[in-house]
Amino acid sequence: MRVVEISVPVGERAVVVDTLEAADIDYYLTPETSGRSGADDYAAIVTFPVPRNAVEPVIDELHDAGLSDDAHVIISNAEADLSRRFKQLLNRYSAEMSWQIRISRAELRIQARELSPGNKTFLVLTVTSSLVATAGLLLDSAAVVVGAMVIAPLVGPALSASVGTALDEPAMFRRGVRLQFVGVALAVLTAGGFALVVRLIPLVPPGRDITRIAEVSARISPDFLSLFIALGAGVAGIFSLSSGASATLVGVMIAVALVPPAAAAGIAVAWGEPFAALSAGVLLLVNVLAINLSALVTLRYLGYQPRAGTKREHSRSQTLTRAAVLLVLISVLSVFLGGITLASVQDAQFERTVRTSTNEILTQPVYDQLALIEFNVVYGGPSFALPRDVRPAAVPAHEPRRVVVTVGTPSERRYPRLADRLQTRLRVETGQEVTVEIRYTETDIVGTAPDRVHRPTPDGRNSQYGLYIPWQRPFFSPPLRGRHRWLPRLTIGKSISFRCRFGRGTRYPVQGMY
């Protein structure tokens, strides 16, 4: 609930009293008797309690009835009013405005301003959060990245720009946009400078591939779902702000969409990864636009707008224009996210086809001595050479160029036609013309059932006869009799051979290679 105090100008006392009595609101009237300078301008102070969602309509009614803008209107929070009449008032407004449980536009304006810190505080917190986020990404530590989001001061500018548009507050809108631009640019520059220092000292292993770091890779290879994170952050931020709740936790969600991509873009620039920097930059820009769009639409849905007159019409036209511009920009940039999403799906399908085709070929009798160890797909651009022998995750337009398959064999025998068969199979099933390279790794198979060699299953996840581990030297060899008969007779890198009892009087020998 709220307690409203209004200093009633001279000649407007009857208007205020009649309006409150017509709305059946209890009020308390205190005449002006201080005798101070300028006190003659006001006749009395009226105080009345109202539900939170009734503040705006009641004040609008008072202004429409004749209360001038010179009147001081003070809105303060109160814990409870235990009177029966206030409960009736609360029930009446709850029934009439059950869908609109929100604070007044005046309170929204004040809270949006308070969320945006001073310039010095904003700059210091932005630099600090960017440094922490950069360190967290390079350390591949999600906990450190979350800590950077907590201290990021980006929630205020992101929401105040939308509030300024909805309430036709040009100064608030301009400051929100300016702080967003400065904050994002400063975060990227700070991350880039810090990452460059880390690389040159060096504080990370030389030659480290940042695209292999999980926390970094998630930001330089965004998919279309990343857009919904930013949209949800904007909606949650406005609902939190309009309900009078704390926006701290929602600020963390908004920082999720802004701080890590900014840090990832700076890291990519410091490491000389143009494709990764472009991808992280596009994700960052899309998130900024999406947060502003969803916040603006949510404010419009909640009914926030100026009281009346030309400001309301101007606010409506500004909201529609800016929402349309944001939507167009997001649609254009989302093509990039859609390209990465499509490329990721196509990569997964192609690699699954490679695995399945290889395993099916190896199940043929002529290849019964071979075991699939691993495979690698090397990607390249359709019309340009990529700077690495691996596909940068940030490049949406790429295609498979070479498939490298490593198989294990117990002898020095080679199978010249294996590469041709796999290449033909992939051409038929995927339509892709790729180079197939077969690499052989000599392995040993030992155990109690020599006739049972590795025969991979079509899905390639495990073999018919057991698991395989790399070899170097014998590790231990437990007995096949007694209570320890279930333990594996293990030769690291050479084989694994063990017997298990799965029923009364039944033994199953298992062996194989990795």
C-alpha positions in Angstrom: 0.0 0.0 0.0 1.0 3.6 -0.4 0.4 6.8 1.6 -0.1 9.9 -0.6 0.4 13.5 0.7 -0.7 16.4 -1.4 -0.1 20.1 -0.7 -3.3 21.6 -2.0 -2.9 25.0 -3.6 -5.3 27.8 -2.6 -8.6 27.5 -4.4 -8.3 23.8 -5.1 -9.2 22.4 -1.8 -12.9 21.8 -2.7 -11.8 20.0 -5.9 -9.5 17.6 -4.0 -12.1 16.9 -1.3 -14.9 16.2 -3.7 -12.8 13.9 -5.8 -11.7 11.8 -2.8 -15.2 11.6 -1.4 -16.6 10.5 -4.8 -14.0 7.7 -4.9 -14.9 6.7 -1.3 -11.3 7.2 -0.1 -10.7 8.2 3.5 -8.5 11.2 3.8 -7.1 13.5 6.5 -7.0 17.3 5.9 -4.4 19.5 7.7 -4.8 23.3 7.2 -1.7 25.4 6.4 -0.9 27.4 9.6 2.9 27.6 9.6 3.0 31.2 8.6 6.3 30.7 6.7 7.2 32.6 3.5 5.2 31.3 0.6 2.8 29.4 2.7 -0.1 31.5 1.4 0.2 29.5 -1.9 -1.2 26.4 -0.2 -4.4 26.0 1.6 -3.9 22.5 3.2 -2.2 19.2 3.1 -4.4 16.2 2.4 -3.2 12.6 3.3 -4.9 9.4 2.3 -3.9 5.7 2.0 -4.5 3.8 -1.2 -3.6 0.4 -2.7 -0.4 0.3 -4.8 -2.2 0.0 -8.1 -4.6 2.7 -7.2 -2.1 5.5 -6.9 -1.9 6.4 -10.6 -5.7 6.4 -11.3 -6.5 8.4 -8.2 -3.8 11.1 -8.9 -5.0 11.2 -12.5 -8.5 11.9 -11.4 -7.4 14.7 -9.1 -5.4 16.3 -11.9 -8.3 15.9 -14.3 -10.7 17.5 -11.7 -8.5 20.6 -11.5 -5.5 19.9 -9.2 -2.6 21.9 -10.7 0.8 20.7 -11.4 2.2 23.1 -8.8 0.9 20.8 -6.0 3.5 18.7 -4.3 2.6 15.0 -4.5 4.5 12.7 -2.1 4.1 9.0 -2.4 5.5 6.8 0.4 5.4 3.1 1.2 3.4 1.8 4.1 3.2 -1.6 5.7 -0.5 -2.0 6.4 -3.8 -0.4 7.1 -5.9 -2.5 9.4 -9.2 -0.6 9.0 -12.2 -2.3 7.5 -12.8 0.6 5.1 -9.3 0.3 3.6 -9.9 -3.5 3.1 -13.0 -2.7 1.2 -11.1 -0.1 -0.9 -8.3 -2.7 -1.5 -10.8 -5.3 -2.7 -12.5 -2.8 -5.0 -9.3 -1.9 -6.8 -8.1 -5.4 -6.9 -11.3 -6.5 -8.6 -11.2 -3.6 -11.1 -7.5 -3.8 -11.9 -6.6 -7.4 -11.2 -4.5 -7.5 -14.4 -2.6 -4.3 -13.6 -0.9 -4.8 -10.2 1.8 -2.3 -10.8 3.3 0.9 -9.4 2.4 4.4 -10.7 4.3 6.0 -13.5 5.8 8.5 -11.0 7.3 5.7 -9.0 8.4 3.9 -12.1 10.2 7.1 -13.3 12.0 7.5 -9.9 13.0 3.8 -9.7 14.4 3.8 -13.2 16.5 6.9 -12.4 17.8 5.3 -9.2 18.9 2.1 -11.1 21.3 4.2 -13.2 24.3 5.0 -11.0 26.4 8.1 -11.3 28.9 8.3 -14.1 32.0 7.5 -12.0 30.4 4.6 -10.3 29.1 3.3 -13.6 32.5 3.4 -15.2 34.3 1.8 -12.3 31.8 -1.1 -12.0 31.8 -1.6 -15.8 35.6 -1.9 -15.9 35.6 -4.2 -12.9 32.9 -6.5 -14.1 34.7 -6.7 -17.5 38.0 -7.7 -15.9 36.4 -10.3 -13.8 34.4 -11.7 -16.7 37.5 -11.9 -18.9 39.4 -13.8 -16.2 36.5 -16.1 -15.7 36.2 -16.9 -19.4 40.0 -17.6 -19.7 39.8 -19.8 -16.6 36.8 -21.5 -18.0 35.1 -20.8 -14.6 31.3 -20.3 -14.7 31.3 -19.2 -11.1 33.7 -16.3 -11.8 31.6 -15.2 -14.8 28.5 -15.2 -12.6 30.3 -13.0 -10.1 31.1 -10.5 -12.9 27.4 -10.4 -13.8 26.4 -9.5 -10.2 28.5 -6.4 -10.1 27.7 -5.2 -13.7 25.7 -1.9 -13.6 24.0 -2.4 -17.0 20.4 -3.0 -15.8 19.7 0.7 -15.2 20.6 2.0 -18.6 18.9 -0.9 -20.4 15.6 -0.2 -18.6 15.7 3.6 -18.2 16.0 4.1 -22.0 12.7 2.2 -22.5 11.0 3.9 -19.6 12.1 7.3 -21.0 10.4 6.4 -24.3 7.2 5.1 -22.7 6.8 8.1 -20.4 8.1 10.7 -23.0 11.1 11.6 -20.9 13.7 12.6 -23.6 16.5 13.2 -21.0 16.1 9.8 -19.4 16.0 8.1 -22.8 19.2 9.9 -24.0 21.1 9.1 -20.8 20.0 5.4 -21.0 21.2 5.1 -24.6 24.4 6.9 -23.9 25.3 4.7 -20.9 24.5 1.6 -22.8 26.8 2.6 -25.6 29.6 3.7 -23.3 29.2 0.6 -21.1 29.3 -1.9 -23.9 32.2 -0.2 -25.6 34.1 0.1 -22.4 33.5 -3.5 -21.5 34.9 -4.7 -24.9 37.9 -2.4 -24.7 38.7 -3.4 -21.1 38.4 -7.1 -21.9 40.6 -6.7 -25.0 43.3 -4.8 -23.2 43.4 -7.2 -20.3 43.3 -10.3 -22.5 46.2 -8.9 -24.5 48.3 -8.4 -21.3 47.4 -11.9 -20.2 48.5 -13.3 -23.6 51.8 -11.3 -23.8 53.1 -11.9 -20.3 51.9 -14.8 -20.6 49.5 -15.8 -17.9 48.1 -18.6 -20.0 49.9 -21.4 -21.8 51.4 -20.0 -25.1 49.5 -21.1 -28.2 46.3 -21.8 -26.3 43.3 -22.0 -28.6 40.6 -19.8 -27.1 37.9 -21.4 -29.3 38.5 -24.6 -27.3 37.6 -23.0 -24.0 34.0 -23.9 -23.2 33.0 -20.6 -21.7 34.4 -18.7 -24.6 33.1 -21.0 -27.2 29.6 -20.6 -26.0 29.8 -16.9 -26.7 31.6 -17.0 -30.1 29.3 -19.7 -31.5 25.9 -18.4 -30.5 22.7 -19.9 -31.9 19.2 -18.6 -32.3 18.2 -19.5 -28.8 20.6 -16.8 -27.5 18.1 -14.2 -28.7 15.4 -15.5 -26.4 17.7 -15.0 -23.4 17.9 -11.3 -24.1 14.2 -11.0 -24.8 13.4 -12.7 -21.5 15.8 -10.5 -19.6 14.0 -7.4 -20.9 10.6 -8.6 -20.0 11.7 -9.8 -16.5 13.4 -6.5 -15.9 10.3 -4.4 -16.6 8.0 -6.6 -14.7 10.3 -6.5 -11.7 10.6 -2.8 -11.9 6.9 -2.2 -12.3 5.9 -4.5 -9.5 8.1 -2.5 -7.0 10.3 -5.6 -6.4 14.1 -5.5 -6.3 15.7 -5.5 -9.8 19.0 -6.9 -8.5 18.5 -10.5 -9.6 17.0 -9.3 -12.9 20.1 -7.2 -13.4 22.1 -10.4 -13.2 20.0 -11.9 -16.0 20.5 -8.8 -18.1 24.2 -8.9 -17.4 24.2 -12.5 -18.6 23.2 -11.3 -22.1 25.8 -8.4 -22.2 28.9 -8.9 -20.0 30.1 -12.4 -21.2 29.7 -11.6 -24.9 31.5 -8.3 -24.5 34.4 -10.1 -22.7 34.5 -12.8 -25.3 34.7 -10.2 -28.1 37.6 -8.5 -26.4 39.4 -11.8 -25.9 38.9 -12.7 -29.6 40.4 -9.4 -30.6 43.4 -9.8 -28.4 44.0 -13.3 -29.7 43.7 -12.2 -33.3 40.5 -14.2 -34.1 38.5 -12.0 -36.4 35.7 -14.5 -37.0 35.2 -15.1 -33.3 35.3 -11.4 -32.5 32.7 -10.8 -35.2 30.4 -13.5 -33.9 30.7 -12.3 -30.3 30.1 -8.7 -31.4 27.0 -9.7 -33.3 25.6 -11.6 -30.3 26.3 -8.6 -28.0 24.6 -6.2 -30.4 21.6 -8.5 -30.8 21.2 -8.8 -27.1 21.3 -5.1 -26.5 18.6 -4.5 -29.1 16.5 -7.4 -27.9 16.5 -6.2 -24.3 15.4 -2.7 -25.3 12.7 -4.1 -27.6 11.2 -6.5 -25.1 11.3 -3.8 -22.3 9.6 -1.3 -24.6 6.9 -3.7 -25.6 6.3 -4.8 -22.0 5.9 -1.2 -20.8 3.3 -0.7 -23.5 1.5 -3.8 -22.5 1.4 -2.7 -18.9 -0.2 0.6 -20.0 2.6 3.0 -19.0 2.2 6.3 -20.9 1.9 10.0 -20.1 -1.3 11.2 -18.4 -2.9 12.8 -21.4 -2.6 15.4 -24.1 0.1 15.8 -26.7 2.7 14.0 -24.6 0.6 10.8 -24.8 0.4 11.0 -28.5 4.0 11.8 -28.9 5.0 8.9 -26.6 2.8 6.5 -28.6 4.4 7.4 -31.9 7.9 7.3 -30.5 7.2 3.9 -29.0 5.9 2.5 -32.3 8.8 4.0 -34.3 11.6 2.8 -32.0 10.1 -0.6 -31.6 9.9 -1.0 -35.4 13.5 0.1 -35.8 14.7 -2.3 -33.2 12.7 -5.1 -34.7 14.2 -4.5 -38.2 17.7 -4.4 -36.8 17.2 -7.6 -34.8 15.7 -9.4 -37.8 18.7 -8.5 -39.9 21.3 -9.5 -37.3 19.3 -12.7 -36.5 20.1 -14.0 -40.0 23.7 -14.4 -38.6 22.5 -16.3 -35.6 20.2 -18.4 -37.8 23.2 -19.2 -40.0 25.2 -20.4 -37.1 22.3 -22.5 -35.8 21.8 -24.1 -39.2 25.5 -24.8 -39.6 25.6 -26.4 -36.1 22.7 -28.7 -37.0 24.3 -29.6 -40.4 27.7 -30.3 -38.7 26.1 -32.6 -36.2 24.2 -34.5 -38.9 27.3 -34.9 -41.0 29.5 -36.1 -38.1 26.8 -38.6 -37.1 26.7 -39.8 -40.7 30.5 -40.2 -40.7 30.4 -42.2 -37.5 27.6 -44.4 -38.6 29.0 -45.0 -42.1 32.5 -45.8 -40.7 31.2 -48.3 -38.2 28.9 -50.0 -40.7 31.9 -50.4 -43.1 34.1 -51.8 -40.3 31.5 -54.5 -39.5 32.2 -56.1 -42.8 34.2 -59.4 -42.5 37.2 -58.0 -44.4 37.7 -55.4 -41.7 37.1 -57.6 -38.7 40.6 -56.8 -37.3 40.0 -53.0 -37.3 38.6 -50.9 -34.5 37.4 -47.3 -34.8 39.3 -45.2 -32.4 38.3 -41.7 -33.4 37.5 -39.5 -36.3 37.8 -35.8 -37.0 36.1 -33.6 -39.5 38.1 -30.6 -40.9 36.0 -27.7 -42.1 36.7 -24.9 -44.4 35.0 -21.9 -46.0 33.1 -22.3 -49.3 35.3 -19.8 -51.0 38.2 -19.0 -48.7 40.7 -20.8 -46.6 40.2 -20.8 -42.8 43.2 -19.7 -40.8 43.3 -23.0 -38.8 43.1 -26.7 -39.5 39.9 -26.8 -37.5 36.6 -25.0 -38.1 36.2 -21.8 -36.1 32.9 -22.1 -34.4 32.1 -18.5 -35.3 32.0 -19.0 -39.1 28.4 -19.8 -40.2 29.3 -20.4 -43.9 31.5 -23.4 -43.9 31.5 -27.0 -45.3 33.4 -30.2 -44.5 36.6 -30.5 -46.4 38.4 -33.6 -45.0 37.5 -36.6 -42.8 40.3 -38.1 -40.8 39.6 -41.6 -39.4 41.9 -43.3 -37.0 41.5 -47.1 -36.7 43.3 -49.6 -34.5 44.8 -52.8 -36.1 46.7 -55.7 -34.5 49.1 -56.0 -37.4 50.9 -53.9 -40.0 48.3 -54.7 -42.7 46.8 -51.8 -44.5 43.4 -51.5 -46.4 43.9 -49.2 -49.4 40.2 -49.5 -50.5 38.8 -48.4 -47.1 39.2 -44.7 -47.8 37.6 -45.0 -51.2 34.6 -47.0 -49.8 34.1 -44.4 -47.0 34.4 -41.5 -49.4 31.8 -43.1 -51.8 29.5 -43.8 -48.9 29.6 -40.2 -47.6 29.1 -38.8 -51.1 25.9 -40.9 -51.5 24.5 -40.2 -48.1 25.4 -36.6 -47.6 26.1 -35.2 -51.1 29.4 -33.8 -49.8 32.6 -34.4 -51.7 35.3 -34.7 -49.0 38.8 -36.1 -48.8 39.0 -39.2 -46.6 42.2 -39.9 -44.7 42.7 -43.2 -42.9 45.3 -43.3 -40.1 46.3 -46.7 -38.6 47.3 -47.3 -35.0 48.9 -50.6 -34.2 47.3 -52.4 -31.3 47.5 -55.7 -29.5 44.6 -57.9 -28.6 45.1 -60.5 -25.8 42.6 -62.5 -23.8 40.9 -65.8 -23.4 38.8 -65.7 -26.5 41.0 -64.9 -29.5 38.1 -65.4 -31.9 36.2 -62.5 -30.4 37.8 -59.3 -31.7 36.5 -55.8 -31.7 33.3 -55.5 -33.8 31.9 -52.0 -33.4 28.2 -51.5 -33.3 26.6 -49.2 -35.8 26.1 -46.3 -33.3 29.8 -46.4 -32.5 29.3 -45.8 -28.8 30.6 -49.1 -27.6 31.6 -52.5 -28.9 29.9 -55.8 -28.9 32.4 -57.3 -26.5 33.3 -54.5 -24.1 35.2 -51.3 -23.5 38.7 -50.4 -24.7 41.4 -48.4 -23.0 44.8 -47.1 -24.4 47.9 -49.1 -23.8 51.3 -48.5 -22.3 52.2 -51.3 -19.9 50.6 -54.0 -17.8 48.9 -52.6 -14.8 47.5 -55.5 -12.8 46.2 -59.0 -13.5 43.7 -60.4 -10.9 42.8 -64.0 -10.8 40.0 -65.5 -12.8 38.9 -67.7 -9.9 37.7 -67.0 -6.5 35.9 -64.0 -5.1 38.0 -61.5 -7.2 37.1 -63.2 -10.6 35.0 -60.2 -11.6 38.0 -57.8 -11.7 39.4 -57.0 -15.1 42.8 -58.3 -16.2 44.0 -55.0 -17.4 46.8 -54.0 -19.8 46.7 -50.3 -20.3 46.8 -49.5 -24.0 47.1 -53.2 -25.0 43.8 -54.7 -24.0 41.2 -55.4 -21.4 40.1 -58.9 -20.7 37.8 -60.1 -17.9 35.2 -62.6 -17.1 31.9 -61.9 -15.4 29.4 -64.2 -13.8 25.9 -63.1 -14.7 24.1 -66.2 -13.6 24.5 -69.5 -12.0 27.3 -71.3 -13.7 27.7 -68.9 -16.6 30.9 -67.0 -17.6 31.2 -64.4 -20.3 34.7 -63.5 -21.5 35.1 -59.9 -22.6 38.0 -58.4 -24.4 39.0 -55.6 -26.7 41.0 -52.5 -27.6 40.4 -48.7 -27.4 
